Amino acid sequence: MTPNLSPHLSRLYGPKGWIALGIAALLCAVLPYLLSPYWVTLLGKIMCYAIVAIAMDLIWGYCGILSLGHGLFFALGGYAMGMYLMRQIGRQGQYQSDLPDFMVFLDWKTLPWTWWNSDQFWWTMLLVVLVPGLLAFVFGYFAFRSRVKGVYFSIITQALTFAAMLLFFRNATGFGGNNGFTDFKSILGFPTTAPETRAALFGITGAVLLGTLLLARWIVTSKLGRVLTAIRDAETRAAFCGYNTVHYKVAVFTLSAVICGIAGALYVPQVGIINPSEMSPANSIEIAIWVALGGRGTLIGPILGAGVVNGAKSFFTQAFPEYWLYFLGLLFILATLFLPQGIAGLAKHWKAKSA
């Protein structure tokens, strides 16, 4: 007997979908106590990447905007959280100073203005949302108002993240230079390496991943989602129908950036480091590969793509580090040639064939 769902719930997923989400939520609560610390950290990191993949699918899969700068928004959220974690070290650092160790080493006497209030968790949460969001809003508004689209938009987003990476590599910016932030001690008073803290971070990351999936699903099944799809398929026609396409594109681009920032903030305390390499253009390209491999415009597909690619990356970078980039390129080529609709499309094809 199939259980009856309310119209609001059934619009998002059917009974089987909600059961799958319930099982996923249960696993997020239980797995940290069953797995080794290595696997808890690895899976937590992959879930953060999966959140980014959903954000990328919102703008690329449903709105047709290929951004190659989402690694920047992810890193900005991570740096905001990293600043808070560095302030929590206090006098437990090597130099036993109220300033972070790298500032003492560089002979800084006071915190720069960018670190104002960074020891307050509520302020950190505001930065995690506002910094990526404001950057995406301003950048997106001028780009979309100027009718920059297609490959040109991809190029300038890649240039944006590359410029930010070069900026953060400079010691004078006050963000740790090429070493970034590391050696975190605690978050909200709890030791970052304690099993209970890791379990809590894992569970929170899982909850945010499921929440992001439901939010994205609600968007794409709403009128807003239909407008985004219309912009992707025929933007000129959507504009003739009276929709201000610039506003819609800016809105979804900003939302996508905020989601990436939240993922970055969850990533840093679990991995224990954030540095400018997270802003490299190669990382943003890799995000696009997750979505392409998993299946654009499916939401579930990008989660699978992020899991497959990063699981393979974890294996190759340990066993065959020199071959990882070759494997990644081969994976992308094979997906383009033989899986144009990604893993999700292949699963859908098999399901239709067996029915």
C-alpha positions in Angstrom: 0.0 0.0 0.0 1.4 3.4 -1.0 1.2 6.0 1.7 -0.6 9.3 0.9 1.4 12.4 1.0 0.3 16.0 1.2 0.3 18.0 -2.1 3.3 20.0 -0.9 5.4 17.0 -0.1 4.4 15.0 -3.2 5.4 17.9 -5.4 8.9 17.4 -4.2 9.2 13.7 -4.1 7.1 10.6 -4.1 6.8 8.1 -1.2 10.0 6.2 -2.3 11.9 9.5 -2.5 10.9 10.5 1.0 11.8 7.1 2.3 15.2 7.4 0.6 15.7 10.8 2.2 14.8 9.4 5.6 17.3 6.6 5.3 20.0 9.1 4.2 19.2 11.2 7.3 19.5 8.1 9.5 22.8 7.2 8.0 24.1 10.7 8.6 23.3 10.3 12.3 24.7 6.8 12.7 27.7 6.5 10.4 30.1 8.8 12.4 29.9 6.2 15.2 30.5 3.2 13.0 33.3 4.5 10.8 37.0 5.3 11.4 38.0 9.0 11.7 39.5 8.8 8.2 36.2 7.8 6.6 34.2 10.3 8.7 36.5 13.1 7.4 36.4 11.8 3.8 32.7 11.4 3.6 32.1 14.7 5.4 34.3 16.4 2.8 32.5 14.7 -0.1 29.1 15.8 1.3 30.4 19.4 1.3 31.4 19.0 -2.3 27.9 17.5 -3.0 26.3 20.7 -1.7 28.5 22.7 -4.1 27.5 20.4 -6.9 23.8 21.0 -6.2 24.4 24.8 -6.3 26.2 24.4 -9.6 23.4 22.3 -11.0 20.9 25.1 -10.1 22.6 27.6 -12.3 24.0 25.4 -15.0 21.6 22.5 -15.3 18.4 24.6 -14.8 19.4 28.1 -15.9 22.1 27.3 -18.5 24.8 29.5 -16.8 28.2 27.8 -16.7 30.2 29.4 -14.0 33.8 28.5 -13.6 34.2 30.6 -10.5 32.2 28.6 -7.9 35.4 27.5 -6.2 35.9 31.1 -5.1 32.5 31.3 -3.3 33.3 28.0 -1.6 36.7 29.3 -0.5 35.3 32.6 0.8 32.9 30.7 3.1 35.8 28.6 4.2 38.0 31.6 4.9 35.2 33.2 6.9 35.0 30.1 9.1 38.8 29.8 9.2 39.1 33.3 10.6 36.8 32.3 13.5 38.7 29.1 14.1 42.0 30.9 14.1 40.7 33.3 16.7 39.6 30.4 18.9 43.2 29.2 19.1 44.0 32.2 21.3 47.2 31.7 23.3 47.4 28.0 22.5 49.4 28.8 19.5 53.2 28.4 19.1 53.8 32.1 20.0 51.2 32.2 22.8 49.8 35.4 21.4 46.3 36.7 21.0 47.2 37.2 17.3 47.3 34.2 14.9 50.8 32.7 14.7 51.3 33.8 11.1 50.7 37.4 12.0 53.2 37.2 14.9 55.7 35.7 12.5 55.1 38.5 10.0 55.5 41.0 12.9 52.0 42.3 12.8 51.0 44.2 15.9 47.2 44.3 15.6 44.5 42.5 13.7 43.6 44.0 10.3 40.1 45.5 9.8 39.0 42.5 7.9 39.3 40.5 11.1 36.9 42.7 13.1 34.6 40.7 15.3 35.9 37.5 13.8 35.9 35.8 17.2 32.1 36.0 17.3 30.4 32.9 15.8 27.2 34.9 14.8 29.3 37.4 12.9 31.1 34.5 11.2 27.8 33.0 10.0 26.9 36.4 8.6 30.2 36.6 6.7 29.7 33.1 5.4 26.4 34.1 3.8 27.0 37.8 2.9 30.5 37.8 1.5 29.9 35.2 -1.3 26.4 36.5 -1.7 27.3 40.1 -2.2 30.2 39.3 -4.5 27.9 37.2 -6.7 25.1 39.7 -6.6 27.4 42.6 -7.7 29.3 40.6 -10.2 26.3 38.9 -11.6 24.2 42.1 -11.9 26.8 43.9 -14.0 27.6 40.8 -16.1 24.0 39.8 -16.8 22.9 43.4 -17.4 25.7 43.7 -19.9 24.3 40.5 -21.6 27.5 38.5 -21.0 26.6 34.9 -21.5 27.9 31.6 -22.7 31.6 31.0 -22.9 32.3 34.6 -22.2 30.7 34.4 -18.8 32.6 31.2 -18.1 35.9 32.9 -18.9 35.3 36.0 -16.8 34.2 33.9 -13.8 37.4 31.9 -14.2 39.4 35.1 -14.4 37.6 36.4 -11.2 38.6 33.3 -9.1 42.1 33.4 -10.5 42.5 37.0 -9.5 41.2 36.3 -6.0 43.6 33.4 -5.7 46.6 35.6 -6.5 45.3 38.2 -4.0 45.0 35.7 -1.2 48.5 34.3 -1.9 49.9 37.7 -0.8 50.9 37.9 2.9 49.9 41.6 3.0 46.2 40.7 2.7 46.2 39.2 6.2 44.8 35.8 5.3 47.9 33.6 5.8 49.4 33.8 2.4 50.1 30.5 0.6 49.8 28.6 3.9 46.3 29.8 4.7 44.8 28.8 8.0 45.4 25.5 9.8 46.1 24.0 13.2 42.6 24.7 14.5 41.9 23.8 18.1 38.2 24.2 18.8 34.9 25.4 17.5 32.3 26.8 19.9 34.4 25.5 22.8 34.5 21.9 21.5 37.8 20.4 20.4 37.8 20.0 16.6 39.5 16.6 16.8 37.2 15.1 19.4 35.0 12.2 18.0 31.9 13.9 19.3 32.7 17.1 17.5 33.4 15.3 14.3 30.2 13.3 14.6 28.3 16.6 15.1 29.9 18.3 12.1 29.2 15.2 10.0 25.5 15.2 11.0 25.2 18.9 10.4 26.8 18.6 7.0 24.4 15.8 6.1 21.4 17.8 7.3 22.5 20.8 5.2 23.0 18.6 2.2 19.5 17.2 2.5 18.1 20.6 3.1 19.9 22.0 0.1 18.5 19.2 -2.0 15.0 19.9 -0.8 15.4 23.6 -1.4 16.7 23.1 -4.9 13.9 20.6 -5.6 11.3 23.1 -4.4 12.8 25.8 -6.6 12.9 23.7 -9.8 9.3 22.4 -9.3 7.9 25.9 -8.7 7.1 28.7 -11.1 10.5 30.1 -10.5 12.1 26.8 -11.7 10.0 26.9 -14.9 11.1 30.4 -15.6 14.7 29.4 -15.1 14.3 26.5 -17.5 12.7 28.9 -20.0 15.7 31.2 -19.7 18.0 28.3 -20.3 16.1 27.1 -23.4 15.1 30.4 -25.0 16.1 33.5 -23.0 14.9 35.9 -25.7 11.4 34.3 -25.7 11.2 34.4 -21.9 12.0 38.2 -22.1 9.3 38.7 -24.7 6.8 37.0 -22.4 7.5 39.8 -19.9 10.0 38.2 -17.5 13.1 40.3 -16.5 15.7 37.6 -17.2 18.5 39.6 -15.6 16.7 39.6 -12.2 16.1 35.9 -12.3 19.7 35.1 -13.3 21.1 37.3 -10.6 18.9 35.8 -8.0 19.8 32.2 -8.8 23.5 33.1 -9.2 23.5 34.8 -5.8 21.7 31.9 -4.1 24.1 29.4 -5.7 27.0 31.4 -4.3 25.6 31.5 -0.8 25.1 27.7 -0.8 28.7 27.3 -1.9 29.8 29.6 1.0 27.9 27.5 3.5 29.5 24.4 2.1 33.0 25.9 2.5 32.2 26.9 6.1 31.3 23.2 6.8 34.4 22.0 5.0 37.1 23.8 6.9 36.6 22.5 10.5 36.3 18.9 9.2 39.4 19.0 6.9 41.4 21.3 9.2 42.9 23.7 6.6 41.9 26.4 4.1 44.4 28.0 1.7 44.3 29.9 -1.7 44.6 26.7 -3.7 40.9 26.1 -3.0 40.3 29.1 -5.3 42.3 27.7 -8.2 40.5 27.6 -11.6 41.1 23.9 -11.8 38.9 23.4 -8.7 36.0 25.3 -10.3 36.4 23.3 -13.5 36.3 20.1 -11.4 33.0 21.2 -10.0 31.6 21.4 -13.5 32.9 17.9 -14.1 31.0 16.6 -11.1 27.7 18.0 -12.5 28.4 16.8 -16.1 29.3 13.3 -14.9 26.4 13.0 -12.6 23.8 14.5 -15.0 22.8 18.2 -15.4 19.4 19.2 -14.4 18.8 16.2 -12.1 20.0 17.4 -8.7 20.6 13.8 -7.5 23.1 13.3 -10.4 25.5 16.0 -9.3 25.6 14.5 -5.8 26.5 11.1 -7.4 29.1 12.8 -9.6 30.7 14.6 -6.7 30.9 11.3 -4.8 32.4 9.3 -7.7 35.0 11.9 -8.7 36.2 12.7 -5.2 36.1 9.1 -4.2 38.3 8.3 -7.2 40.5 11.3 -6.4 41.1 10.1 -2.9 42.2 6.7 -4.2 44.4 8.0 -7.1 46.1 10.8 -5.1 47.3 8.2 -2.6 48.0 5.2 -4.9 48.9 6.9 -8.2 49.1 10.7 -7.6 50.8 11.4 -11.0 48.0 9.9 -12.9 45.0 11.6 -11.3 44.7 14.5 -13.8 44.9 12.1 -16.7 42.2 9.9 -15.1 40.0 13.0 -14.5 40.4 14.1 -18.1 39.6 10.6 -19.4 36.6 10.4 -17.1 35.2 13.7 -18.5 35.8 12.6 -22.1 34.1 9.2 -21.6 31.2 10.9 -19.8 30.8 13.3 -22.7 30.9 10.6 -25.4 29.0 7.8 -23.7 27.0 9.4 -20.9 25.7 12.7 -22.3 23.0 12.7 -19.6 25.3 11.5 -16.9 25.0 8.8 -14.3 21.4 9.9 -13.5 20.4 9.7 -17.1 21.9 6.2 -17.5 20.0 5.1 -14.4 16.8 6.6 -15.8 17.3 4.8 -19.1 17.8 1.4 -17.4 14.7 2.0 -15.3 12.6 2.8 -18.3 14.1 -0.2 -20.2 13.3 -2.6 -17.4 9.7 -1.3 -16.9 
